[in-house]
Amino acid sequence: MFQELFYPRQALLVTASSSEKTNLSAVEWLMPVSEKPPILAFSLGNNSLTLDLICTSMEFVVAIPGEKLKDAVLLCGTTSGKFIDKFDETKLTQVKAKRVSAPLILEAEANIECKVLSYTSAGDHSIVVGEIIEVHLPKEDAQEPLLFNRGGKKLFGLKMD
């Protein structure tokens, strides 16, 4: 499959909230698209609860997990929030964001608050484009970024020399 040519990729978590529902998803298809203004884009499956919440609220948070969150990221990438409460299952801590309704993740190395600029269907996924409006920088003792390896079956941290 052509996708194997693009591994490893950084593993991320995306949170979204709308009304009484909050969810998080693992995302590996994310890229920066502009510096001024700062804009990023990522892809979510069309049947994703997180995508539904983002399209309703028009905002989200991208959380940068370290290797210590690999089990939580794996659960978030293999289970739908339509069937379980991922925050309860992963024991991740929600923290109120400054400018969006989606929560930050306390255990993440960094969190990025975003407002949706657009979203569009692209096959079996949708591409969400968001402007970064607030950044919560990594802690001093930040871990290496968490990466997905071929097909998302293994998770590991990568040390850059």
BELUR-V652438 format. One record per pair of residues at least 12 apart in sequence whose C-alpha atoms are under 8 Angstrom apart, sorted by the first residue. I is the first residue (numbers start at 1). J is the second residue. Records with the same first field share a line. If there is no record, write none. Layout:
I: J  J
//
This chain:
3: 151
4: 150  151
7: 148  149  150  151
8: 147  148  149  150
9: 28  29  147  148  149
10: 28  145  146  147  148
11: 26  27  28  64  65  73  145  146  147  148
12: 26  27  28  62  63  64  65  73  146
13: 25  26  27  62  63  64  65  73  76
14: 26  27  50  60  61  62  63
15: 50  60  61  62  63  102  103  104
16: 50  53  54  57  59  60  61  101  102  103
17: 53  54  57  60  101  102  103
18: 53  54  56  57  101  102
21: 53
22: 53  102
23: 49  50  53  81  85  86  87
24: 50  76  81  86  87
25: 50  73  76  77
26: 73  74  76  77
27: 42  43  44  77
28: 42  148
29: 42  43
30: 42  43
37: 131  132
38: 131  132
39: 129  130  131  132
40: 129  130  131  132
41: 127  128  129  130
42: 127  128  129
43: 125  126  127  128
44: 125  126  127  128
45: 124  125  126
46: 121  124  125  126
48: 80
49: 80  81  82
50: 81
54: 116
55: 119
58: 115  116  117
59: 100  101  102  113  114  115  116  130
60: 100  101  102  113  114  115  116
61: 100  102  103  104  111  112  113  114
62: 111  112  113  114
63: 104  105  108  109  110  111  112
64: 108  109  110  111  145
65: 107  108  109  110  145  146
66: 108  109  142  143  144  145  146  157
67: 143  144  145  146  156  157
69: 107  108
70: 146  155  156
71: 90
72: 90  92
74: 155
75: 90
92: 105  106  107
93: 105  106  107
94: 106
97: 113
98: 134
99: 113  133  134
100: 113  114  115
109: 137  138  139  142  143
110: 135  136  137  138  139
111: 135  136  137
112: 132  133  134  135  136
113: 132  133  134  135
114: 130  131  132  133  134
115: 130  131  132  133
116: 128  129  130  131
117: 129  130  131
118: 130
144: 157  158  159
145: 157  158
146: 158
//
